[in-house]
Amino acid sequence: MRIAMIGTGYVGLVSGTCFSEFGIDVVCVDKDARKIEMLKRGEIPIFEPGLDDMVRSNVKAGRLSFTTDLADAVRAADAVFIAVGTPSRRGDGHADLSYVYAASEEIAAAMDGYTVVVTKSTVPVGTGREVEEIIRKTCPDADFDVVSNPEFLREGSAINDFMRPDRVVIGTESERAREVMRQLYRVLYLIETPIVFTSRETSELIKYAGNAFLAMKITFINEIADLCEAVGADVHDVSRGIGLDGRIGKKFLHPGPGYGGSCFPKDTLALVRTAKDYGSPMRLIETTVDINDRRKKALTGRVAAAVGGVLAGKTVAVLGLTFKPNTDDMRDSASLDLVPGLLAAGARVRAFDPEGMAEAKPLLPPEVAYCADAYAAMEGADALVILTEWNAFRSLDLARVKALMAAPVMVDLRNIYDPREMTERGFAYSCVGRPVAASGTAG
């Protein structure tokens, strides 16, 4: 079997590499010649734990290669995966499918013999039908099937998610295409991974419904955290108490600054727009989107409250800029709201992130001071904000932290530390949804 993977972004590069690990010949295609040259040199343009080693080993084994020549890659392929970006379209929230459509036309012009065209990109319901129409119009005599095969990769653990997934979803009503997909995922079938065959439309909706539900779950526990703060309850105990119910489950019940990243923000918006277009509005998801946006915009106020209400002239250390740990992805990160908000309020911002600072610099205001490590960021700071729960921030030398700061004020937006211990150590500590004892020594 031979695969052409169109797009070497997060989904395309991880998926193509993992398929090659299965023993399949994979050619990854991208129009960006600079990126392709980087990959050929073994340089990985994204940060994902374990990906660099897996890319290099499969390139060395001859199963994985990179090219800008889409036509050549497609002609030799049994299956062509479309893994290009589908960002939110400005103005209306719809998924921008222009890259998917362009790839479909190019694939149609290059196909030679029976080919399975697989949409791996996250696309609205009905996109598979549109891809099929584009290919048929471009090449009326083409022998092909279009399949939906959504990805369920979490940044930071994407390789494990691909190699040991909860399930594989394949949308097609063609037995011929099913057999090709069975062969591609044979390794997972052998370890008894559930493989769900369904219609294209159902497969496309499964992806959006799954992400929207998880986003809603995060937003729910964030609102419960706000109520906990008002009534003096502990959101961690609430989360554990409800998460032990097998109908609910404990995952995605961790309060914080709001969801971000490459999937939840754009997928919830796209689902809302699709639902409206079909006359079946999704009020729960509309509210989820609104609450999450407002939560991130309110972060500056949380920090201001921790320093007495006035940020002007204060120095704030921000630890973590990416939307989650183990990635350099800045898309819809809470830092994109918090950092500009702090600066607009007159604060000085010193920041550190283990992997995300190069990505952050073009997205954040130029006034931000980027530091070599966490301790450098907190030198002379009036407040320390933990925004991303990198492991490096979980075991800070608290005595050193207190000695470096101008005032021992910590705003822990990920609830990494224990409120009682922080108070006993003399910190003015605030967190999300947990009661904090008053401290008389944090002046």
QUIUR-V513128 format. One record per helix or strand. SS is the DSSP state (@ for helix, = for strand). FROM is the first residue (numbers start at 1). TO is the last residue. Records with the same first field share a line. If there is no record, write none. Layout:
SS: FROM-TO ; FROM-TO
This chain:
=: 2-6 ; 25-29 ; 64-67 ; 79-82 ; 88-88 ; 95-95 ; 115-119 ; 144-148 ; 167-171 ; 194-198 ; 315-319 ; 348-352 ; 369-370 ; 383-386 ; 409-412 ; 428-430
@: 10-21 ; 33-40 ; 51-60 ; 70-75 ; 98-110 ; 127-138 ; 158-163 ; 175-184 ; 186-190 ; 200-231 ; 235-243 ; 264-277 ; 283-297 ; 299-306 ; 335-344 ; 357-361 ; 374-377 ; 391-393 ; 398-404 ; 419-424
